[in-house]
Amino acid sequence: MESILKNVAKFRKEKGLTYENMALELGISTPAYRKIEVGKTQLTVERLYQIADILQVKIAIILEIQTENYHQTNKDTATGF
């Protein structure tokens, strides 16, 4: 979780946004947003999607998931499960 929050902070700063900007966009108080980013309030999946939308960053990037390394197979036609 720590790396996710560090990524959120990094992308927020790269966009030139403050805690206040993020809080306003999310409809919460500035202290409430700060608690999310520093890990004092649990980050929900829904809130992460909202933050990613504000930052205009894909969730996979925030989560450091390299999607090009994954291959999805149709389980109905796959063999050797």
Backbone as a printed PyTorch tensor [residue, N CA C, xyz], in Angstrom:
tensor([[[  0.8190,  -1.1950,   0.0000],
         [  0.0000,   0.0000,   0.0000],
         [  0.8620,   1.2590,   0.0000]],

        [[  2.0090,   1.1640,   0.6610],
         [  2.8860,   2.3240,   0.7610],
         [  3.3290,   2.8190,  -0.6170]],

        [[  3.6480,   1.9010,  -1.5230],
         [  4.0910,   2.3160,  -2.8580],
         [  2.9460,   2.9590,  -3.6470]],

        [[  1.7380,   2.4960,  -3.4170],
         [  0.5750,   3.0870,  -4.0920],
         [  0.4150,   4.5380,  -3.6440]],

        [[  0.4880,   4.7590,  -2.3460],
         [  0.3320,   6.1140,  -1.8190],
         [  1.4710,   7.0230,  -2.2650]],

        [[  2.6840,   6.4700,  -2.3460],
         [  3.8180,   7.2620,  -2.8490],
         [  3.5770,   7.6500,  -4.3060]],

        [[  3.0250,   6.7280,  -5.0810],
         [  2.7310,   7.0230,  -6.4850],
         [  1.6550,   8.0960,  -6.6010]],

        [[  0.6230,   8.0100,  -5.7740],
         [ -0.4250,   9.0300,  -5.7880],
         [  0.1860,  10.3950,  -5.5050]],

        [[  1.0090,  10.4800,  -4.4740],
         [  1.6560,  11.7490,  -4.1220],
         [  2.5430,  12.2370,  -5.2620]],

        [[  3.2880,  11.3250,  -5.8650],
         [  4.1850,  11.6900,  -6.9670],
         [  3.4030,  12.2730,  -8.1440]],

        [[  2.3430,  11.5830,  -8.5500],
         [  1.5530,  12.0590,  -9.6910],
         [  0.8170,  13.3570,  -9.3590]],

        [[  0.3620,  13.4880,  -8.1210],
         [ -0.3010,  14.7240,  -7.6980],
         [  0.6700,  15.8960,  -7.8270]],

        [[  1.8840,  15.7120,  -7.3430],
         [  2.8840,  16.7750,  -7.4030],
         [  3.2790,  17.0860,  -8.8430]],

        [[  3.3980,  16.0270,  -9.6730],
         [  3.7360,  16.2450, -11.0900],
         [  2.6740,  17.0740, -11.7960]],

        [[  1.4200,  16.9190, -11.3800],
         [  0.3180,  17.6840, -11.9750],
         [  0.2060,  19.0780, -11.3660]],

        [[  1.0240,  19.3470, -10.3460],
         [  0.9880,  20.6540,  -9.7010],
         [ -0.2230,  20.8420,  -8.8040]],

        [[ -0.7730,  19.7350,  -8.3090],
         [ -1.9540,  19.7960,  -7.4560],
         [ -1.5710,  19.7180,  -5.9860]],

        [[ -2.3370,  20.3950,  -5.1600],
         [ -2.1160,  20.3990,  -3.7190],
         [ -3.1230,  19.4580,  -3.0520]],

        [[ -2.9280,  19.2570,  -1.7470],
         [ -3.9280,  18.5060,  -0.9780],
         [ -5.2940,  19.1720,  -1.1300]],

        [[ -5.2860,  20.4950,  -1.1100],
         [ -6.5370,  21.2500,  -1.2140],
         [ -7.2290,  20.9980,  -2.5400]],

        [[ -6.4620,  21.0040,  -3.6230],
         [ -7.0340,  20.7290,  -4.9490],
         [ -7.6850,  19.3630,  -4.9900]],

        [[ -6.9680,  18.3660,  -4.4870],
         [ -7.4800,  16.9940,  -4.5050],
         [ -8.7370,  16.8710,  -3.6520]],

        [[ -8.7010,  17.4600,  -2.4650],
         [ -9.8520,  17.3980,  -1.5710],
         [-11.0780,  18.0300,  -2.2150]],

        [[-10.8840,  19.1650,  -2.8500],
         [-11.9870,  19.8520,  -3.5160],
         [-12.5870,  18.9810,  -4.6060]],

        [[-11.7430,  18.3830,  -5.4250],
         [-12.2110,  17.5120,  -6.5020],
         [-12.9530,  16.2800,  -5.9720]],

        [[-12.5100,  15.7770,  -4.8210],
         [-13.1190,  14.5830,  -4.2330],
         [-14.3250,  14.9010,  -3.3650]],

        [[-14.5260,  16.1720,  -3.0550],
         [-15.6490,  16.5630,  -2.2210],
         [-15.4540,  16.2220,  -0.7530]],

        [[-14.1890,  16.2640,  -0.3110],
         [-13.8700,  15.9850,   1.0880],
         [-13.0150,  17.1200,   1.6240]],

        [[-12.7690,  17.1090,   2.9210],
         [-11.9320,  18.1560,   3.5110],
         [-10.4550,  17.9070,   3.1890]],

        [[ -9.6800,  18.9630,   3.2750],
         [ -8.2420,  18.8490,   3.0360],
         [ -7.5850,  17.8880,   4.0290]],

        [[ -7.9000,  17.9860,   5.3350],
         [ -7.3080,  17.0220,   6.2620],
         [ -7.7100,  15.5740,   5.9500]],

        [[ -8.9300,  15.3720,   5.4810],
         [ -9.3750,  14.0180,   5.1380],
         [ -8.5670,  13.4690,   3.9690]],

        [[ -8.3040,  14.3090,   2.9620],
         [ -7.4940,  13.8490,   1.8340],
         [ -6.0640,  13.5610,   2.2860]],

        [[ -5.5190,  14.4500,   3.0800],
         [ -4.1370,  14.2580,   3.5540],
         [ -4.0050,  12.9330,   4.3040]],

        [[ -4.9950,  12.5900,   5.1090],
         [ -4.9640,  11.3300,   5.8450],
         [ -4.9570,  10.1300,   4.8970]],

        [[ -5.6410,  10.2470,   3.7800],
         [ -5.6120,   9.1700,   2.7840],
         [ -4.2000,   9.0240,   2.2370]],

        [[ -3.6250,  10.1440,   1.8070],
         [ -2.3240,  10.1000,   1.1370],
         [ -1.1880,   9.6760,   2.0630]],

        [[ -1.2990,   9.9650,   3.3450],
         [ -0.2420,   9.5640,   4.2730],
         [ -0.5310,   8.2200,   4.9340]],

        [[ -1.6440,   7.6070,   4.5700],
         [ -1.9380,   6.2600,   5.0420],
         [ -2.6570,   6.1640,   6.3790]],

        [[ -3.1780,   7.2650,   6.8780],
         [ -3.8990,   7.2250,   8.1530],
         [ -5.3640,   6.8390,   7.9660]],

        [[ -5.8780,   7.0000,   6.7500],
         [ -7.2230,   6.5580,   6.3920],
         [ -7.0760,   5.5560,   5.2670]],

        [[ -7.7880,   4.4620,   5.3670],
         [ -7.6780,   3.4080,   4.3680],
         [ -8.1730,   3.8970,   3.0050]],

        [[ -7.3890,   3.6190,   1.9940],
         [ -7.7330,   3.9730,   0.6220],
         [ -8.6090,   2.8810,   0.0390]],

        [[ -9.8350,   3.2410,  -0.3350],
         [-10.7360,   2.2630,  -0.9380],
         [-10.4980,   2.1870,  -2.4380]],

        [[-10.9590,   1.1240,  -3.0360],
         [-10.8310,   0.9640,  -4.4860],
         [-11.5880,   2.0730,  -5.1990]],

        [[-12.7790,   2.3760,  -4.7140],
         [-13.5760,   3.4400,  -5.3250],
         [-12.8440,   4.7720,  -5.2650]],

        [[-12.2620,   5.0790,  -4.1080],
         [-11.5380,   6.3410,  -3.9520],
         [-10.2890,   6.3550,  -4.8320]],

        [[ -9.6210,   5.2200,  -4.9650],
         [ -8.4490,   5.1460,  -5.8320],
         [ -8.8210,   5.4460,  -7.2790]],

        [[ -9.9480,   4.9180,  -7.7280],
         [-10.4110,   5.2190,  -9.0900],
         [-10.7030,   6.7140,  -9.2520]],

        [[-11.2970,   7.3290,  -8.2400],
         [-11.5760,   8.7630,  -8.2980],
         [-10.2750,   9.5600,  -8.3730]],

        [[ -9.3160,   9.1730,  -7.5710],
         [ -8.0210,   9.8600,  -7.5640],
         [ -7.3150,   9.6970,  -8.9090]],

        [[ -7.3250,   8.4910,  -9.4360],
         [ -6.6960,   8.2380, -10.7360],
         [ -7.3440,   9.0860, -11.8200]],

        [[ -8.6630,   9.2230, -11.7550],
         [ -9.3840,  10.0390, -12.7330],
         [ -8.9520,  11.5000, -12.6320]],

        [[ -8.8650,  12.0130, -11.4290],
         [ -8.4330,  13.3980, -11.2250],
         [ -7.0030,  13.5950, -11.7380]],

        [[ -6.1430,  12.6300, -11.4500],
         [ -4.7390,  12.7340, -11.8580],
         [ -4.5220,  12.3700, -13.3230]],

        [[ -5.5610,  11.8360, -13.9570],
         [ -5.4880,  11.3940, -15.3580],
         [ -4.3670,  10.3730, -15.5530]],

        [[ -4.3680,   9.3980, -14.6400],
         [ -3.3770,   8.3250, -14.6550],
         [ -4.1250,   7.0050, -14.5780]],

        [[ -3.6870,   6.0280, -15.3490],
         [ -4.3150,   4.7130, -15.2970],
         [ -4.0330,   4.0370, -13.9590]],

        [[ -5.0360,   3.3120, -13.4720],
         [ -4.9020,   2.5860, -12.2100],
         [ -3.6810,   1.6660, -12.2470]],

        [[ -3.4630,   0.9790, -13.3600],
         [ -2.3430,   0.0430, -13.4760],
         [ -1.0110,   0.7400, -13.2230]],

        [[ -0.9030,   1.9770, -13.6270],
         [  0.3380,   2.7200, -13.4130],
         [  0.5100,   3.0430, -11.9390]],

        [[ -0.5700,   3.4830, -11.2900],
         [ -0.4960,   3.7700,  -9.8560],
         [ -0.1520,   2.5050,  -9.0750]],

        [[ -0.7420,   1.3770,  -9.4900],
         [ -0.5050,   0.1060,  -8.8090],
         [  0.7930,  -0.5690,  -9.2380]],

        [[  1.4650,   0.0150, -10.2300],
         [  2.7170,  -0.5160, -10.7790],
         [  2.5220,  -1.9130, -11.3650]],

        [[  1.4160,  -2.0730, -12.0790],
         [  1.1340,  -3.3290, -12.7700],
         [  1.5450,  -3.1520, -14.2250]],

        [[  2.3890,  -4.0440, -14.6850],
         [  2.8290,  -3.9890, -16.0730],
         [  1.9190,  -4.9050, -16.8800]],

        [[  0.8710,  -4.3340, -17.4360],
         [ -0.1580,  -5.1250, -18.1070],
         [  0.3450,  -5.8180, -19.3590]],

        [[  1.3940,  -5.3190, -19.9610],
         [  1.8890,  -5.9630, -21.1770],
         [  2.5060,  -7.3310, -20.8880]],

        [[  2.7690,  -7.6350, -19.6260],
         [  3.3530,  -8.9180, -19.2580],
         [  2.3160,  -9.9920, -18.9650]],

        [[  1.0600,  -9.6160, -19.0130],
         [  0.0060, -10.5650, -18.6950],
         [ -0.6990, -11.0070, -19.9600]],

        [[ -1.0680, -12.2640, -19.9830],
         [ -1.7800, -12.8070, -21.1320],
         [ -3.0420, -13.4740, -20.6200]],

        [[ -4.1750, -13.0400, -21.1240],
         [ -5.4450, -13.6060, -20.6900],
         [ -5.8660, -14.6520, -21.7070]],

        [[ -6.2520, -15.8010, -21.1890],
         [ -6.6790, -16.9040, -22.0390],
         [ -8.1390, -17.1690, -21.8000]],

        [[ -8.8600, -17.4570, -22.8450],
         [-10.2420, -17.8520, -22.7070],
         [-10.2920, -19.2350, -22.1010]],

        [[-10.8390, -19.3650, -20.8940],
         [-10.8130, -20.6390, -20.1880],
         [-11.6080, -21.7290, -20.9040]],

        [[-12.5380, -21.3530, -21.7650],
         [-13.3500, -22.3420, -22.4750],
         [-12.5630, -23.0570, -23.5820]],

        [[-11.5320, -22.3990, -24.1100],
         [-10.7680, -22.9880, -25.1920],
         [ -9.3610, -23.3630, -24.7900]],

        [[ -8.9880, -23.0370, -23.5580],
         [ -7.6270, -23.3180, -23.0930],
         [ -7.4850, -24.7820, -22.6840]],

        [[ -6.2640, -25.2790, -22.8060],
         [ -5.9690, -26.6240, -22.3520],
         [ -4.8600, -26.5420, -21.3220]],

        [[ -4.7810, -27.5620, -20.4760],
         [ -3.6850, -27.6520, -19.5300],
         [ -3.8300, -26.7920, -18.2950]],

        [[ -5.0390, -26.5850, -17.8220],
         [ -5.2150, -25.8050, -16.6010],
         [ -4.5750, -26.4750, -15.4390]]])
